[in-house]
Amino acid sequence: MNHCICRFLVAATIAVVSFGCGERKVPTIVKTQKPEPKKTEMRPQEVFVGGRSTAVGLSGGIHTPLANPWSDLVLTSSRAIRYYNMKWIPAGTFWMGASQDEPFPHSRPVHKVELDGFWIDQFEVTNAEFARFVEATGYKTVAERAPDPKQYPNADKSLLVPFSFVFAPHKPGREVPNQPWFRVVEGASWRHPEGPGSDLSGRMNHPVVHICWYDAVAYCKWAGKRLPTEAEWEYAARGGLNRKRYCWGNDLMPDGKWQANIWQGKFPDENLKADGYERTAPVGTFPPNGYGLYDMSGNVWEWTADWFHPNYFLVSPVRNPQGPKKSYDPNEPGVPKRVQKGGSFLCSDNYCINYMVAGRHPGAPDSAASHIGFRCVISAPRD
């Protein structure tokens, strides 16, 4: 398969037995890591690779950063609006990463991290909030833009249309290679989550989806905020708990109650909807963690500021880590990736278990789909 980055993610499923796919030269940030003891059964993980081009048959694309005509957006919101529905996370120390009994080899080792205090959105950014941003700026998300013909001079012009990826198993349409439960849907975007004919009726308080990293950064800049670092995100998600599997502790269902919007049943064919939701849920539906934050597990994947590197935790600094200087994804070394956290409504115990707090996931920054959103932070003193 010819992988070349363009606009959006291509989904592929691989077995997480070893993430060293082939003998490839790794950037100098990598230090040799001893093989991990086989203490747990490695489960299939959701891994998105490539960009828009592979899914729709574009090839030979020119690998260039995505041009963003909205890069000069200016802050228009007041301080009161900026801090509305945000929680203060005090400076502190925590243990970051996955233990040996958690199936996340790219989240090891567990290591000590010290962070300054920061503000973080209590909820994922909603459709209503994103709509205000679009109304104020005229911004168009990447999913609403057609691929640039200059990047694909030899492409079939009929393929150069706005589209995104929608979870739609067993429905007609163009399947995404190696992950047939996603469809390439022309006209799918944050306004039309399932494609033409769908809208946001009754979903204004749901998390906005079909958001790529560039879209999230543009919103943050307008709002006077930024994306969290991976360390900030995980520190906030743990809610003051030490080395627990979930944002709320070690029990997936305390008192027999679901704590997050995730998949129940055998993915992707059986959705029991035991938590009450088939797709996204209104933000704040499930209980908050110890810091008063909602949906840090499940609902939608959330972008962070950091580049992804599978071995970064071996060399990460203790104080205020900012992520590696360069990205490396062993499944697709030539495509830069950012870290996503938290999992989504598609994560299940038999497929993607990244709703566990230590889970981390590489996503091409120009990639978007019907289960990807974000939240923001502000690095500012409490007063």
C-alpha positions as a LaTeX table, in Angstrom:
\begin{tabular}{lrrr}
\hline
Residue & $x$ (\AA) & $y$ (\AA) & $z$ (\AA) \\
\hline
Met1 & 0.00 & 0.00 & 0.00 \\
Asn2 & 1.32 & 3.41 & $-0.94$ \\
His3 & 1.02 & 5.64 & 2.12 \\
Cys4 & 1.31 & 9.37 & 1.55 \\
Ile5 & 0.08 & 12.11 & 3.80 \\
Cys6 & $-2.59$ & 14.46 & 2.51 \\
Arg7 & $-5.60$ & 15.54 & 4.49 \\
Phe8 & $-7.15$ & 12.79 & 6.55 \\
Leu9 & $-6.47$ & 9.57 & 8.33 \\
Val10 & $-6.62$ & 6.14 & 6.85 \\
Ala11 & $-7.61$ & 3.47 & 9.32 \\
Ala12 & $-5.84$ & 0.15 & 9.65 \\
Thr13 & $-6.01$ & $-2.49$ & 12.34 \\
Ile14 & $-2.90$ & $-4.35$ & 13.44 \\
Ala15 & $-2.21$ & $-6.82$ & 16.18 \\
Val16 & $-0.20$ & $-5.27$ & 18.97 \\
Val17 & 2.26 & $-8.10$ & 19.46 \\
Ser18 & 5.21 & $-6.01$ & 18.44 \\
Phe19 & 5.25 & $-2.44$ & 17.25 \\
Gly20 & 8.62 & $-2.90$ & 15.58 \\
Cys21 & 7.17 & $-3.41$ & 12.10 \\
Gly22 & 10.21 & $-4.27$ & 10.04 \\
Glu23 & 13.81 & $-3.22$ & 10.30 \\
Arg24 & 13.69 & 0.53 & 9.96 \\
Lys25 & 16.13 & 3.18 & 11.06 \\
Val26 & 14.69 & 5.09 & 14.00 \\
Pro27 & 15.51 & 8.77 & 14.68 \\
Thr28 & 18.27 & 9.47 & 17.18 \\
Ile29 & 15.81 & 10.06 & 20.02 \\
Val30 & 15.39 & 6.29 & 20.31 \\
Lys31 & 17.35 & 4.45 & 22.96 \\
Thr32 & 17.53 & 0.68 & 22.82 \\
Gln33 & 14.75 & $-0.83$ & 24.88 \\
Lys34 & 14.90 & $-4.32$ & 26.29 \\
Pro35 & 12.10 & $-6.64$ & 25.19 \\
Glu36 & 9.05 & $-6.35$ & 27.42 \\
Pro37 & 8.14 & $-9.43$ & 29.49 \\
Lys38 & 5.03 & $-11.14$ & 28.13 \\
Lys39 & 2.85 & $-10.57$ & 31.17 \\
Thr40 & $-0.38$ & $-9.83$ & 29.34 \\
Glu41 & $-2.06$ & $-10.79$ & 26.12 \\
Met42 & $-1.62$ & $-8.01$ & 23.61 \\
Arg43 & $-4.94$ & $-6.93$ & 22.15 \\
Pro44 & $-5.73$ & $-5.42$ & 18.76 \\
Gln45 & $-5.40$ & $-1.66$ & 18.81 \\
Glu46 & $-6.93$ & 1.06 & 16.72 \\
Val47 & $-4.12$ & 2.53 & 14.64 \\
Phe48 & $-4.78$ & 5.11 & 11.96 \\
Val49 & $-2.08$ & 5.52 & 9.38 \\
Gly50 & $-1.54$ & 7.70 & 6.37 \\
Gly51 & $-3.71$ & 10.47 & 5.09 \\
Arg52 & $-6.67$ & 11.11 & 2.92 \\
Ser53 & $-4.86$ & 9.99 & $-0.22$ \\
Thr54 & $-4.64$ & 6.27 & 0.50 \\
Ala55 & $-8.33$ & 5.94 & 1.30 \\
Val56 & $-9.51$ & 7.45 & $-1.96$ \\
Gly57 & $-6.84$ & 6.12 & $-4.27$ \\
Leu58 & $-4.71$ & 9.25 & $-4.66$ \\
Ser59 & $-1.05$ & 8.47 & $-5.08$ \\
Gly60 & 2.14 & 10.35 & $-5.69$ \\
Gly61 & 1.11 & 13.25 & $-3.52$ \\
Ile62 & 3.57 & 15.95 & $-2.60$ \\
His63 & 4.41 & 15.70 & 1.10 \\
Thr64 & 4.05 & 19.28 & 2.31 \\
Pro65 & 2.62 & 20.82 & 5.49 \\
Leu66 & $-1.03$ & 21.75 & 5.26 \\
Ala67 & $-1.49$ & 25.41 & 4.40 \\
Asn68 & $-3.76$ & 27.13 & 6.90 \\
Pro69 & $-5.27$ & 30.40 & 5.64 \\
Trp70 & $-6.62$ & 31.03 & 9.15 \\
Ser71 & $-3.19$ & 31.04 & 10.80 \\
Asp72 & $-3.52$ & 34.72 & 11.72 \\
Leu73 & $-6.74$ & 34.40 & 13.73 \\
Val74 & $-6.82$ & 36.80 & 16.64 \\
Leu75 & $-8.32$ & 36.47 & 20.07 \\
Thr76 & $-11.82$ & 37.93 & 20.20 \\
Ser77 & $-13.12$ & 36.46 & 23.44 \\
Ser78 & $-12.95$ & 38.13 & 26.83 \\
Arg79 & $-11.09$ & 36.70 & 29.82 \\
Ala80 & $-14.39$ & 35.67 & 31.40 \\
Ile81 & $-15.30$ & 33.68 & 28.31 \\
Arg82 & $-11.83$ & 32.16 & 28.08 \\
Tyr83 & $-12.01$ & 30.71 & 31.59 \\
Tyr84 & $-15.66$ & 29.69 & 31.46 \\
Asn85 & $-16.13$ & 25.98 & 32.20 \\
Met86 & $-12.42$ & 25.49 & 32.89 \\
Lys87 & $-10.88$ & 23.80 & 35.90 \\
Trp88 & $-7.64$ & 24.74 & 37.61 \\
Ile89 & $-5.15$ & 21.87 & 37.84 \\
Pro90 & $-2.59$ & 22.66 & 40.54 \\
Ala91 & 1.12 & 22.13 & 40.03 \\
Gly92 & 2.22 & 18.70 & 41.10 \\
Thr93 & 3.99 & 15.42 & 40.48 \\
Phe94 & 2.52 & 12.20 & 39.13 \\
Trp95 & 3.52 & 8.87 & 37.61 \\
Met96 & 2.90 & 8.86 & 33.86 \\
Gly97 & 2.64 & 5.87 & 31.56 \\
Ala98 & 1.55 & 2.24 & 31.55 \\
Ser99 & 2.52 & $-0.51$ & 33.95 \\
Gln100 & 3.70 & $-3.91$ & 32.77 \\
Asp101 & 0.22 & $-5.40$ & 33.12 \\
Glu102 & $-1.33$ & $-2.80$ & 30.81 \\
Pro103 & $-1.22$ & $-3.57$ & 27.05 \\
Phe104 & 0.46 & $-0.35$ & 25.95 \\
Pro105 & 4.13 & $-0.96$ & 25.07 \\
His106 & 4.43 & 2.57 & 23.63 \\
Ser107 & 3.34 & 4.03 & 26.97 \\
Arg108 & 6.24 & 2.60 & 28.96 \\
Pro109 & 8.03 & 2.95 & 31.20 \\
Val110 & 6.06 & 4.51 & 34.04 \\
His111 & 8.02 & 7.63 & 34.87 \\
Lys112 & 7.86 & 10.60 & 37.20 \\
Val113 & 6.62 & 13.92 & 35.81 \\
Glu114 & 6.45 & 17.35 & 37.44 \\
Leu115 & 4.10 & 19.97 & 35.99 \\
Asp116 & 3.27 & 23.60 & 36.56 \\
Gly117 & $-0.37$ & 24.42 & 37.19 \\
Phe118 & $-2.71$ & 25.07 & 34.26 \\
Trp119 & $-6.35$ & 25.50 & 33.36 \\
Ile120 & $-8.16$ & 22.85 & 31.30 \\
Asp121 & $-11.61$ & 22.69 & 29.74 \\
Gln122 & $-14.02$ & 20.84 & 31.97 \\
Phe123 & $-15.72$ & 19.43 & 28.88 \\
Glu124 & $-14.73$ & 18.52 & 25.34 \\
Val125 & $-15.33$ & 21.39 & 22.91 \\
Thr126 & $-18.96$ & 21.15 & 21.81 \\
Asn127 & $-20.71$ & 21.75 & 18.52 \\
Ala128 & $-22.22$ & 24.94 & 19.97 \\
Glu129 & $-18.80$ & 26.31 & 20.93 \\
Phe130 & $-17.24$ & 25.40 & 17.60 \\
Ala131 & $-20.18$ & 26.98 & 15.78 \\
Arg132 & $-19.48$ & 30.29 & 17.55 \\
Phe133 & $-15.88$ & 30.10 & 16.41 \\
Val134 & $-16.90$ & 29.44 & 12.80 \\
Glu135 & $-19.49$ & 32.24 & 12.88 \\
Ala136 & $-16.90$ & 34.69 & 14.19 \\
Thr137 & $-14.10$ & 33.76 & 11.78 \\
Gly138 & $-15.58$ & 32.06 & 8.73 \\
Tyr139 & $-13.24$ & 29.14 & 9.33 \\
Lys140 & $-13.58$ & 26.00 & 7.22 \\
Thr141 & $-12.37$ & 22.74 & 8.67 \\
Val142 & $-10.04$ & 20.53 & 6.70 \\
Ala143 & $-12.92$ & 18.10 & 6.11 \\
Glu144 & $-14.80$ & 20.92 & 4.37 \\
Arg145 & $-11.95$ & 21.65 & 1.97 \\
Ala146 & $-11.06$ & 19.76 & $-1.20$ \\
Pro147 & $-7.52$ & 18.40 & $-1.55$ \\
Asp148 & $-5.21$ & 20.84 & $-3.28$ \\
Pro149 & $-4.80$ & 19.86 & $-6.96$ \\
Lys150 & $-1.23$ & 21.19 & $-6.81$ \\
Gln151 & $-0.38$ & 18.42 & $-4.37$ \\
Tyr152 & $-1.94$ & 15.81 & $-6.67$ \\
Pro153 & $-1.30$ & 16.99 & $-10.23$ \\
Asn154 & $-1.96$ & 13.54 & $-11.70$ \\
Ala155 & $-5.04$ & 12.71 & $-9.63$ \\
Asp156 & $-8.48$ & 11.98 & $-10.96$ \\
Lys157 & $-10.22$ & 15.31 & $-10.44$ \\
Ser158 & $-13.38$ & 13.51 & $-9.31$ \\
Leu159 & $-11.49$ & 12.43 & $-6.19$ \\
Leu160 & $-10.55$ & 15.97 & $-5.19$ \\
Val161 & $-13.69$ & 16.71 & $-3.21$ \\
Pro162 & $-14.33$ & 17.48 & 0.48 \\
Phe163 & $-14.98$ & 14.38 & 2.56 \\
Ser164 & $-14.23$ & 12.67 & 5.86 \\
Phe165 & $-14.38$ & 9.23 & 7.45 \\
Val166 & $-17.54$ & 7.97 & 9.12 \\
Phe167 & $-18.08$ & 4.88 & 11.23 \\
Ala168 & $-20.70$ & 3.01 & 9.20 \\
Pro169 & $-20.25$ & $-0.78$ & 9.28 \\
His170 & $-22.41$ & $-2.90$ & 6.97 \\
Lys171 & $-23.50$ & 0.15 & 4.99 \\
Pro172 & $-22.86$ & 0.75 & 1.29 \\
Gly173 & $-20.07$ & 3.04 & 0.25 \\
Arg174 & $-16.33$ & 3.12 & $-0.21$ \\
Glu175 & $-14.57$ & 1.25 & 2.59 \\
Val176 & $-11.37$ & 2.46 & 4.21 \\
Pro177 & $-8.56$ & $-0.03$ & 3.49 \\
Asn178 & $-7.98$ & $-2.53$ & 6.31 \\
Gln179 & $-10.69$ & $-1.01$ & 8.47 \\
Pro180 & $-13.93$ & $-1.73$ & 6.62 \\
Trp181 & $-16.22$ & $-0.36$ & 9.31 \\
Phe182 & $-15.28$ & 3.17 & 8.19 \\
Arg183 & $-16.63$ & 4.71 & 5.01 \\
Val184 & $-15.23$ & 7.53 & 2.89 \\
Val185 & $-18.19$ & 9.91 & 2.88 \\
Glu186 & $-18.26$ & 12.99 & 0.65 \\
Gly187 & $-19.71$ & 15.96 & 2.49 \\
Ala188 & $-19.14$ & 14.54 & 5.98 \\
Ser189 & $-17.91$ & 17.21 & 8.37 \\
Trp190 & $-18.56$ & 18.66 & 11.82 \\
Arg191 & $-21.84$ & 20.09 & 10.48 \\
His192 & $-22.87$ & 16.74 & 8.99 \\
Pro193 & $-21.36$ & 14.05 & 11.24 \\
Glu194 & $-22.74$ & 11.08 & 9.29 \\
Gly195 & $-22.61$ & 12.83 & 5.93 \\
Pro196 & $-25.21$ & 14.68 & 3.81 \\
Gly197 & $-28.66$ & 14.35 & 5.31 \\
Ser198 & $-27.35$ & 14.40 & 8.88 \\
Asp199 & $-27.10$ & 17.54 & 10.98 \\
Leu200 & $-26.56$ & 18.78 & 14.53 \\
Ser201 & $-30.20$ & 18.74 & 15.61 \\
Gly202 & $-30.24$ & 17.70 & 19.26 \\
Arg203 & $-26.45$ & 17.52 & 19.31 \\
Met204 & $-25.28$ & 21.06 & 20.02 \\
Asn205 & $-24.02$ & 19.92 & 23.43 \\
His206 & $-22.21$ & 16.90 & 21.97 \\
Pro207 & $-18.46$ & 17.07 & 21.31 \\
Val208 & $-17.60$ & 18.46 & 17.90 \\
Val209 & $-16.15$ & 15.77 & 15.61 \\
His210 & $-14.39$ & 15.53 & 12.24 \\
Ile211 & $-11.74$ & 17.80 & 13.75 \\
Cys212 & $-8.12$ & 17.45 & 12.68 \\
Trp213 & $-5.17$ & 18.83 & 14.64 \\
Tyr214 & $-4.98$ & 21.96 & 12.50 \\
Asp215 & $-8.66$ & 22.67 & 13.15 \\
Ala216 & $-8.17$ & 22.26 & 16.89 \\
Val217 & $-5.15$ & 24.59 & 16.90 \\
Ala218 & $-7.07$ & 27.24 & 14.95 \\
Tyr219 & $-9.91$ & 27.15 & 17.48 \\
Cys220 & $-7.47$ & 27.34 & 20.39 \\
Lys221 & $-5.74$ & 30.38 & 18.93 \\
Trp222 & $-9.04$ & 32.18 & 18.44 \\
Ala223 & $-10.12$ & 31.34 & 21.99 \\
Gly224 & $-6.82$ & 32.42 & 23.54 \\
Lys225 & $-6.00$ & 28.88 & 24.57 \\
Arg226 & $-3.83$ & 26.00 & 23.36 \\
Leu227 & $-3.85$ & 22.23 & 23.14 \\
Pro228 & $-2.58$ & 20.39 & 26.22 \\
Thr229 & 0.72 & 18.61 & 26.18 \\
Glu230 & 0.39 & 14.85 & 26.50 \\
Ala231 & 1.71 & 15.06 & 30.07 \\
Glu232 & $-0.81$ & 17.75 & 31.01 \\
Trp233 & $-3.63$ & 15.74 & 29.50 \\
Glu234 & $-2.73$ & 12.54 & 31.37 \\
Tyr235 & $-2.11$ & 14.37 & 34.65 \\
Ala236 & $-5.52$ & 16.00 & 34.41 \\
Ala237 & $-7.18$ & 12.75 & 33.33 \\
Arg238 & $-5.85$ & 10.84 & 36.32 \\
Gly239 & $-7.71$ & 13.25 & 38.57 \\
Gly240 & $-5.28$ & 12.96 & 41.46 \\
Leu241 & $-5.25$ & 9.14 & 41.47 \\
Asn242 & $-1.94$ & 7.31 & 41.48 \\
Arg243 & $-1.21$ & 4.60 & 38.89 \\
Lys244 & $-4.82$ & 3.59 & 38.29 \\
Arg245 & $-6.06$ & 1.96 & 35.09 \\
Tyr246 & $-9.00$ & 4.31 & 34.56 \\
Cys247 & $-9.75$ & 7.95 & 35.27 \\
Trp248 & $-11.92$ & 6.80 & 38.19 \\
Gly249 & $-9.88$ & 3.88 & 39.60 \\
Asn250 & $-9.17$ & 0.23 & 38.77 \\
Asp251 & $-12.73$ & $-1.07$ & 38.45 \\
Leu252 & $-14.23$ & $-0.64$ & 34.98 \\
Met253 & $-17.78$ & $-0.55$ & 36.34 \\
Pro254 & $-17.88$ & 0.54 & 39.99 \\
Asp255 & $-21.24$ & $-0.39$ & 41.51 \\
Gly256 & $-22.16$ & $-1.90$ & 38.14 \\
Lys257 & $-22.36$ & 1.50 & 36.41 \\
Trp258 & $-20.67$ & 2.60 & 33.22 \\
Gln259 & $-18.34$ & 5.54 & 33.76 \\
Ala260 & $-17.70$ & 6.50 & 30.14 \\
Asn261 & $-19.17$ & 6.40 & 26.65 \\
Ile262 & $-17.40$ & 3.38 & 25.15 \\
Trp263 & $-18.43$ & 0.35 & 23.11 \\
Gln264 & $-20.21$ & $-2.57$ & 24.76 \\
Gly265 & $-20.42$ & $-5.80$ & 22.77 \\
Lys266 & $-18.26$ & $-7.40$ & 20.11 \\
Phe267 & $-16.79$ & $-4.67$ & 17.93 \\
Pro268 & $-17.76$ & $-3.77$ & 15.23 \\
Asp269 & $-20.79$ & $-6.01$ & 14.69 \\
Glu270 & $-22.54$ & $-5.90$ & 18.05 \\
Asn271 & $-23.25$ & $-2.63$ & 19.84 \\
Leu272 & $-25.25$ & $-3.34$ & 22.99 \\
Lys273 & $-25.39$ & 0.37 & 23.88 \\
Ala274 & $-25.45$ & $-0.57$ & 27.55 \\
Asp275 & $-24.18$ & 2.90 & 28.42 \\
Gly276 & $-27.14$ & 4.42 & 26.56 \\
Tyr277 & $-25.34$ & 5.76 & 23.49 \\
Glu278 & $-24.59$ & 4.51 & 20.00 \\
Arg279 & $-22.30$ & 7.36 & 19.00 \\
Thr280 & $-21.31$ & 10.53 & 20.88 \\
Ala281 & $-22.99$ & 11.47 & 24.14 \\
Pro282 & $-23.69$ & 14.99 & 25.42 \\
Val283 & $-20.64$ & 16.26 & 27.26 \\
Gly284 & $-20.88$ & 15.80 & 31.01 \\
Thr285 & $-23.22$ & 12.80 & 30.78 \\
Phe286 & $-20.96$ & 10.51 & 32.79 \\
Pro287 & $-19.42$ & 11.18 & 36.23 \\
Pro288 & $-16.42$ & 13.54 & 36.45 \\
Asn289 & $-12.99$ & 12.49 & 37.66 \\
Gly290 & $-11.31$ & 13.75 & 40.82 \\
Tyr291 & $-10.51$ & 17.12 & 39.21 \\
Gly292 & $-14.07$ & 17.67 & 38.05 \\
Leu293 & $-13.32$ & 16.87 & 34.39 \\
Tyr294 & $-15.76$ & 15.01 & 32.18 \\
Asp295 & $-15.21$ & 12.53 & 29.34 \\
Met296 & $-11.48$ & 12.13 & 29.81 \\
Ser297 & $-12.23$ & 8.53 & 28.87 \\
Gly298 & $-14.29$ & 7.64 & 25.82 \\
Asn299 & $-16.75$ & 9.77 & 23.84 \\
Val300 & $-14.17$ & 11.17 & 21.37 \\
Trp301 & $-10.42$ & 11.04 & 20.89 \\
Glu302 & $-8.70$ & 14.26 & 21.96 \\
Trp303 & $-5.73$ & 15.91 & 20.29 \\
Thr304 & $-2.66$ & 16.96 & 22.24 \\
Ala305 & 0.18 & 19.27 & 21.26 \\
Asp306 & 2.91 & 16.59 & 21.29 \\
Trp307 & 4.49 & 14.76 & 18.42 \\
Phe308 & 4.17 & 10.99 & 18.74 \\
His309 & 7.20 & 8.80 & 19.32 \\
Pro310 & 6.94 & 5.24 & 20.66 \\
Asn311 & 10.06 & 5.51 & 22.81 \\
Tyr312 & 9.72 & 9.07 & 24.05 \\
Phe313 & 9.01 & 7.98 & 27.62 \\
Leu314 & 12.54 & 6.55 & 27.80 \\
Val315 & 14.05 & 10.02 & 27.42 \\
Ser316 & 11.26 & 12.34 & 28.55 \\
Pro317 & 12.41 & 15.08 & 30.96 \\
Val318 & 10.90 & 15.08 & 34.42 \\
Arg319 & 9.75 & 18.69 & 34.46 \\
Asn320 & 7.11 & 19.99 & 32.04 \\
Pro321 & 7.82 & 17.62 & 29.13 \\
Gln322 & 6.83 & 19.05 & 25.76 \\
Gly323 & 7.06 & 15.89 & 23.68 \\
Pro324 & 9.76 & 14.88 & 21.18 \\
Lys325 & 11.11 & 17.32 & 18.62 \\
Lys326 & 10.29 & 14.92 & 15.80 \\
Ser327 & 7.59 & 12.37 & 15.19 \\
Tyr328 & 8.09 & 8.69 & 14.47 \\
Asp329 & 5.42 & 6.05 & 13.97 \\
Pro330 & 6.92 & 2.60 & 13.36 \\
Asn331 & 3.83 & 1.61 & 11.38 \\
Glu332 & 4.37 & 4.48 & 8.95 \\
Pro333 & 7.75 & 6.12 & 9.47 \\
Gly334 & 7.33 & 8.75 & 6.77 \\
Val335 & 4.15 & 10.33 & 8.14 \\
Pro336 & 4.40 & 12.75 & 11.09 \\
Lys337 & 1.88 & 12.06 & 13.87 \\
Arg338 & 0.54 & 13.88 & 16.92 \\
Val339 & $-0.59$ & 12.17 & 20.11 \\
Gln340 & $-4.28$ & 11.56 & 20.71 \\
Lys341 & $-5.60$ & 10.51 & 24.11 \\
Gly342 & $-8.70$ & 9.19 & 25.81 \\
Gly343 & $-10.22$ & 6.78 & 23.30 \\
Ser344 & $-13.72$ & 7.14 & 21.90 \\
Phe345 & $-17.19$ & 5.65 & 21.76 \\
Leu346 & $-15.69$ & 3.00 & 19.45 \\
Cys347 & $-13.24$ & 1.65 & 22.03 \\
Ser348 & $-14.11$ & $-1.77$ & 23.45 \\
Asp349 & $-12.45$ & $-4.48$ & 25.49 \\
Asn350 & $-12.05$ & $-6.67$ & 22.40 \\
Tyr351 & $-10.67$ & $-4.02$ & 20.05 \\
Cys352 & $-9.38$ & $-0.65$ & 21.20 \\
Ile353 & $-8.96$ & $-0.25$ & 24.93 \\
Asn354 & $-7.43$ & 3.20 & 24.85 \\
Tyr355 & $-10.11$ & 4.44 & 27.20 \\
Met356 & $-7.57$ & 3.36 & 29.82 \\
Val357 & $-5.78$ & 6.49 & 30.97 \\
Ala358 & $-2.27$ & 5.41 & 29.90 \\
Gly359 & $-3.33$ & 4.71 & 26.31 \\
Arg360 & $-1.84$ & 6.89 & 23.58 \\
His361 & $-2.41$ & 6.93 & 19.88 \\
Pro362 & $-0.66$ & 8.43 & 16.81 \\
Gly363 & $-2.75$ & 10.56 & 14.48 \\
Ala364 & $-1.69$ & 12.46 & 11.36 \\
Pro365 & $-2.36$ & 16.14 & 12.11 \\
Asp366 & $-4.44$ & 16.53 & 8.95 \\
Ser367 & $-6.59$ & 13.52 & 9.89 \\
Ala368 & $-10.19$ & 13.71 & 11.04 \\
Ala369 & $-13.11$ & 11.32 & 11.53 \\
Ser370 & $-16.45$ & 10.94 & 13.24 \\
His371 & $-14.86$ & 10.12 & 16.60 \\
Ile372 & $-12.12$ & 12.77 & 16.91 \\
Gly373 & $-12.45$ & 16.02 & 18.89 \\
Phe374 & $-10.46$ & 18.01 & 21.45 \\
Arg375 & $-10.36$ & 20.21 & 24.53 \\
Cys376 & $-8.14$ & 23.19 & 25.41 \\
Val377 & $-5.88$ & 24.44 & 28.19 \\
Ile378 & $-4.45$ & 27.76 & 29.35 \\
Ser379 & $-1.02$ & 28.04 & 30.91 \\
Ala380 & $-1.81$ & 30.85 & 33.32 \\
Pro381 & $-1.63$ & 31.51 & 37.06 \\
Arg382 & $-4.76$ & 30.71 & 39.02 \\
Asp383 & $-5.38$ & 34.35 & 39.86 \\
\hline
\end{tabular}
